[in-house]
Amino acid sequence: MSFGAFIRQRRNERGLTLLDVAAALEISIPYLSRIERDREKAPRDELIRDLASILHMPEDDAFAAARRLPPDLQGRAAEVFALYRRQSR
């Protein structure tokens, strides 16, 4: 599932409108709509964090949907990948 589809699904599950979420994030409704329709790349880390908070989901889930490491792990990518590979065997 794409990042946009994931965000739209979570927003709908929470019963929130585009207006609700865009207002909480202080972004435009068209921008959020473009994100949800995959016409924009996954947004900057801060916005992904804020989306996770507003949608009441773990930040790690939001970053995984964006196919991006959370900021606290970005500097430790080699360790993360090595651990993943060991666990996958």
Beta strands, then each sheet from edge to edge (+ up, - down):
end
